[in-house]
């Protein structure tokens, strides 16, 4: 896992996301997903840029089906934003880094 990224799993979901004191950006992905690999560098850059302000994590949907099912993840990549343990935003599909960052900034307020 790249610097600043947290590997999220069914087991650590509550502690890392729902009980996080900072906003969380979760990238739902899979190793076979081309668009997921396409946005990965942008996710890594956001993790470095916002280190200490936002927790950025990746959840492999093939290895962690429980969380993916709970949030009805039907298409990947899907980015979910959490603030105070509550879902506060969603982006589905490969989008430019600028769009990810714009959405991320709305959750920092």
GIGIGI-V808383 format. One record per pair of residues at least 12 apart in sequence whose ideal C-beta (glycine too) atoms are under 6 Angstrom apart, sorted by the first residue. I is the first residue (numbers start at 1). J is the second residue. Records with the same first field share a line. If there is no record, write none. Layout:
I: J  J
This chain:
2: 44
4: 47  48  51
5: 47  56  58
6: 57
8: 57  59
9: 64
10: 64  66  67
13: 67
17: 82
18: 85
20: 55
22: 55
23: 54  83  107
24: 55  82
25: 54  56  81  104
26: 57  59  80
27: 43  58  79
28: 59  61  73  76  78
29: 58  76  77
30: 61  62  76
33: 76
35: 77  94
36: 76  77
38: 94
39: 77  94
42: 97
75: 92
78: 92
79: 91
81: 107
83: 107
88: 107
89: 103
91: 103
